[in-house]
Amino acid sequence: MKKCLKIMGLLLFVIASRVETEAQEPAKKSGVVTTAEKVNKKSADINAASNQVLNESQQVAGNVQQTVNNVKAVIKVFEPILRFRLRKKQVQAVDVPATTSVVVTGDTLPATETVQTGVPEQRANADVQPAAIQPETPLTQADIANGIPVIPESPAYNTDGTANLGSQNNSLYGCYIDIKSGAVMDEVDAAGNARSVDVIFTATSAFNEQIPMYAFLTPAFAKNDPAGYHFFKGTKYKDRNIPPMSWETVNESEIAMTALTSAQFDKIKDNNQLMAVVRQVRGFSQKVESRVKLEGKVLAVKTEMGDRTAYGLICIVSHYGTTGDGGYLRIRIKVTGFDADGDGQPDAGLYQQ
């Protein structure tokens, strides 16, 4: 009897242990639940991948837009004398010769013989055919440095990319300059286009007969200041009757002498550099005076008006003469680059008045 009770107790212990174990084990998931979880995980992975691609695409798009903005910002400066006042000389293409020398063998011909090539009409007209003309392209400083033949628009411009800006007394070159188009104007030109004049160069001994006064004047100063006519005194003008007095409208330009050297002027290639230089210049006013010659100096000019905006630098390469009718400056000009299509290159059409 005792033995039976022990066996029954052992069986009850085993059964109780199994029930407890099964109660602790989680219920097995059905096949539907497992499949759904797998689909959800795949969907989450796909969404994460899509978000990463989207973020990377936006970043790439942002980089591309930044590049475009940089291209638009770094616009090359415009050198109007090169683009408007000089042009490359038309170069004739070399004609192909109508005859060639070939080696011929045989008993009836010499060892070498000149044989005519091409059709008869071409051979007959070989010496009179007009040569082809190469298409004209914008002139650059590199072209000039490489010795490309250049034709200037008039005696006021030189084949080295400079212009001749006379004093008010000069008998050959005008004293008025439009920096935006690089045009040197005399009193006749300026009278018909006074709104385009940015700077006037004068040289006089009226203030001191022993020491010349060289000055750059704005049109507004020459027209409106009661003392403006003194800067014009010389061989041409001896009274108050100076051309700017009769102009109906004038530019209210500002001018200043900079500390730049000619070498630094040459290094300025884009708008960012030019604008940085202009912003650092102090002392902009309606006139700049000098008691010494101006060779090697760099002048800053800015015009800000409703229908005309121009920022530029004038580099004085050489200064000839003093206060007589032979005094003039040889100058180079760089102005703000205006770019309509965003390619980083100035568009010449925007500089036409």
C-alpha positions in Angstrom: 0.0 0.0 0.0 2.7 2.4 0.8 4.4 1.5 -2.4 1.3 2.4 -4.4 1.0 5.8 -2.6 4.7 6.6 -3.5 4.0 5.8 -7.2 0.9 8.0 -7.3 2.8 10.9 -5.6 5.6 10.6 -8.2 3.1 10.7 -11.1 1.3 13.7 -9.6 4.7 15.6 -9.3 5.6 14.8 -12.9 2.2 16.0 -14.1 2.4 19.2 -12.1 5.9 20.0 -13.3 4.9 19.6 -17.0 1.8 21.8 -16.6 4.0 24.5 -15.0 6.6 24.2 -17.8 4.0 24.5 -20.5 2.5 27.4 -18.7 5.8 29.2 -18.8 6.5 28.6 -22.5 4.9 31.2 -24.8 2.2 30.2 -27.1 3.4 29.4 -30.6 2.6 32.0 -33.2 0.3 31.1 -36.0 1.6 31.1 -39.6 -0.6 34.2 -40.4 0.9 36.3 -37.6 4.5 35.3 -38.6 3.9 36.3 -42.2 2.4 39.6 -41.2 5.4 40.5 -39.1 7.8 39.6 -41.9 5.9 41.9 -44.3 5.9 44.7 -41.8 9.6 44.4 -41.3 10.2 44.5 -45.0 8.0 47.6 -45.3 9.9 49.3 -42.6 13.3 48.5 -44.2 12.0 49.8 -47.6 10.8 53.0 -45.9 14.1 53.6 -44.3 15.9 53.0 -47.6 13.6 55.4 -49.4 14.2 58.1 -46.8 17.9 57.7 -47.1 17.7 58.0 -50.9 15.5 61.0 -50.6 17.9 62.7 -48.1 20.8 62.0 -50.4 18.9 63.2 -53.4 18.1 66.5 -51.6 21.7 66.9 -50.6 22.9 66.3 -54.1 20.3 68.8 -55.4 21.5 71.3 -52.8 25.1 70.8 -53.9 24.1 71.3 -57.6 22.2 74.5 -56.7 25.1 75.8 -54.6 27.4 75.2 -57.6 25.0 77.1 -59.9 24.9 80.0 -57.4 28.7 80.0 -57.2 29.0 80.1 -61.0 26.6 83.1 -61.0 28.5 84.8 -58.2 32.0 84.4 -59.7 31.4 86.4 -62.9 34.4 87.5 -64.8 35.0 91.2 -64.9 34.4 93.0 -68.2 37.2 94.8 -70.1 35.2 97.1 -72.4 38.2 98.3 -74.4 39.0 94.8 -75.5 35.4 93.9 -76.3 34.2 97.1 -77.9 37.2 99.2 -79.1 39.6 96.6 -80.5 39.1 93.6 -82.8 41.3 90.8 -84.1 42.7 91.4 -87.5 41.1 89.2 -90.1 43.5 86.4 -90.9 43.5 84.8 -94.4 43.5 81.0 -94.5 46.4 79.4 -96.5 45.4 78.1 -99.9 46.2 74.5 -100.8 48.7 74.5 -103.7 47.3 73.3 -107.0 50.5 71.3 -107.9 52.4 68.5 -106.1 55.6 66.8 -106.9 55.5 63.0 -107.2 57.9 60.3 -108.2 57.2 58.7 -111.5 58.9 55.7 -113.0 59.1 54.8 -116.7 61.1 55.4 -119.9 59.1 58.4 -121.1 59.2 60.6 -118.0 62.0 61.9 -115.9 62.6 60.5 -112.4 60.4 63.3 -110.9 57.6 65.2 -112.5 55.2 67.9 -111.4 51.7 66.6 -111.9 48.6 68.9 -111.8 45.9 67.9 -109.3 42.3 69.0 -109.0 39.7 69.7 -111.7 40.6 72.0 -114.6 38.6 74.9 -113.3 40.3 74.8 -109.9 43.7 74.7 -111.6 42.9 77.6 -113.8 41.7 79.8 -110.9 44.2 78.6 -108.2 46.0 81.9 -108.1 42.9 84.1 -108.0 40.6 82.3 -105.5 39.6 84.6 -102.5 41.0 83.3 -99.2 38.6 82.3 -96.5 38.2 84.6 -93.5 38.3 83.2 -90.0 35.3 84.1 -87.9 35.8 87.0 -85.4 35.9 86.1 -81.7 36.2 88.4 -78.7 39.7 89.7 -78.0 41.4 88.8 -74.7 44.6 89.9 -72.9 46.0 86.5 -73.7 45.6 87.2 -77.4 47.5 90.4 -77.1 50.2 88.7 -75.0 50.5 86.0 -77.7 51.0 88.6 -80.5 47.6 88.3 -82.2 47.3 91.1 -84.8 44.9 93.8 -83.5 43.0 96.6 -85.2 42.0 99.6 -82.9 38.7 101.3 -83.5 40.4 104.8 -83.7 43.6 106.5 -82.6 42.1 106.8 -79.1 42.8 103.1 -78.6 46.0 101.0 -78.7 46.7 97.5 -79.8 48.0 96.6 -76.3 44.4 96.9 -74.8 44.7 100.5 -73.5 42.9 103.7 -74.3 44.3 107.3 -74.6 42.4 109.6 -72.3 43.4 113.2 -72.9 43.3 116.2 -70.6 40.7 118.9 -71.3 43.4 120.7 -73.4 44.4 117.7 -75.6 44.0 118.4 -79.3 43.7 114.7 -80.3 42.1 112.7 -77.5 38.9 113.5 -75.5 38.9 113.9 -71.7 35.6 112.2 -71.0 35.4 108.5 -70.3 32.5 106.1 -70.1 33.9 103.3 -68.1 31.0 100.9 -68.8 31.7 100.8 -72.5 35.3 102.0 -72.5 34.5 104.9 -74.7 36.8 108.0 -74.8 34.7 111.0 -75.8 35.5 114.6 -76.9 33.2 117.5 -76.2 31.1 116.7 -79.3 30.6 113.0 -78.4 29.9 113.9 -74.7 27.3 116.6 -75.6 25.2 114.0 -77.4 25.7 111.4 -74.7 26.4 113.2 -71.5 24.5 110.7 -69.3 27.2 108.1 -70.2 30.2 110.2 -68.9 31.6 108.8 -65.7 34.9 110.7 -65.3 36.6 113.8 -66.7 40.4 114.1 -66.7 41.9 117.6 -66.4 45.3 119.1 -66.1 45.8 122.8 -65.3 48.3 125.3 -63.9 45.6 127.7 -62.7 46.2 126.8 -59.0 50.0 127.0 -59.2 52.0 127.9 -62.3 55.0 125.9 -61.1 53.2 122.7 -60.1 50.5 121.3 -62.4 47.2 120.1 -60.9 46.0 116.8 -62.3 42.4 116.0 -61.4 39.6 113.5 -62.0 36.2 115.1 -61.8 32.7 113.7 -61.8 30.3 115.3 -64.3 28.0 116.5 -61.4 30.9 118.4 -59.9 32.0 120.0 -63.2 28.4 121.1 -63.9 27.2 122.2 -60.5 30.2 123.3 -58.4 30.9 127.1 -58.8 34.7 126.3 -58.7 34.5 123.5 -61.2 35.5 125.6 -64.2 39.0 126.4 -62.6 40.1 122.8 -63.4 39.4 123.4 -67.1 41.6 126.5 -67.4 44.3 126.1 -70.0 44.8 126.4 -73.8 41.2 125.6 -74.7 39.1 127.1 -71.9 39.9 130.4 -70.2 36.5 131.3 -68.7 33.5 129.7 -67.1 32.1 128.5 -70.4 33.0 124.8 -70.1 31.0 121.9 -71.8 29.5 120.3 -68.7 27.8 123.5 -67.8 25.5 123.1 -70.8 24.6 119.4 -70.2 21.0 118.9 -69.1 21.6 115.7 -67.2 24.8 114.3 -65.7 26.0 111.3 -63.7 26.5 111.6 -60.0 29.5 109.4 -60.0 31.9 108.9 -57.1 35.7 108.5 -57.6 38.6 107.7 -55.3 42.3 106.9 -55.5 43.2 103.4 -54.4 46.4 101.8 -53.0 46.4 99.1 -55.7 49.4 98.6 -57.8 49.3 97.7 -61.5 50.2 94.1 -60.7 47.3 93.9 -58.3 45.0 95.4 -60.9 46.0 92.6 -63.3 45.1 89.9 -60.7 41.5 91.0 -60.5 39.5 88.5 -62.6 35.9 88.3 -61.2 33.2 90.4 -59.6 33.9 89.2 -56.1 37.5 90.4 -56.2 36.5 93.8 -57.8 33.7 94.4 -55.4 35.9 93.5 -52.4 38.5 96.1 -53.6 35.9 98.8 -54.2 34.3 98.3 -50.8 37.6 98.7 -49.0 38.4 102.0 -50.7 37.9 105.0 -48.5 37.5 108.7 -49.5 35.1 108.5 -52.5 34.1 112.0 -53.5 33.3 114.1 -56.6 37.0 114.8 -57.4 40.5 113.4 -57.0 43.5 115.7 -57.2 47.2 115.1 -57.6 50.2 117.3 -57.7 52.4 114.5 -59.1 52.1 112.4 -62.3 49.7 109.5 -62.1 51.6 106.7 -63.8 51.0 103.4 -62.0 48.0 104.6 -60.0 44.6 102.8 -59.9 41.4 104.8 -59.7 38.1 103.4 -58.4 34.8 104.6 -59.9 31.2 103.8 -59.0 28.0 105.1 -60.5 24.7 104.2 -58.8 21.7 105.7 -60.5 18.2 104.6 -61.4 19.0 103.6 -65.0 22.8 103.1 -64.7 25.0 101.1 -62.4 28.7 100.7 -62.9 31.6 99.8 -60.7 35.1 99.9 -62.1 38.8 100.4 -61.8 41.0 102.5 -64.1 44.7 101.6 -64.2 46.9 104.4 -65.4 49.6 102.7 -67.4 51.4 105.8 -68.6 51.2 109.6 -68.1 52.4 111.8 -71.0 52.8 115.6 -71.0 51.6 118.0 -68.4 49.1 120.9 -68.9 49.5 121.6 -72.6 47.6 120.2 -75.6 49.7 117.0 -75.6 48.9 115.8 -72.1 47.1 112.4 -71.9 46.9 109.1 -69.9 47.2 105.6 -71.3 44.6 103.6 -69.3 43.1 100.1 -68.9 39.6 99.5 -67.5 37.9 96.7 -65.6 34.2 96.9 -64.7 31.6 94.8 -63.1 30.6 91.8 -65.1 26.9 91.6 -66.0 25.7 88.1 -66.7 22.2 87.4 -68.0 22.3 83.6 -68.6 24.2 82.6 -65.5 27.2 81.0 -67.3 29.7 83.2 -65.4 30.7 85.1 -68.6 29.8 88.8 -69.0 27.2 89.4 -71.8 28.4 92.3 -74.0 24.8 93.2 -75.0 24.2 94.4 -71.4 26.9 97.1 -71.8 25.3 98.8 -74.8 23.8 102.2 -74.0 
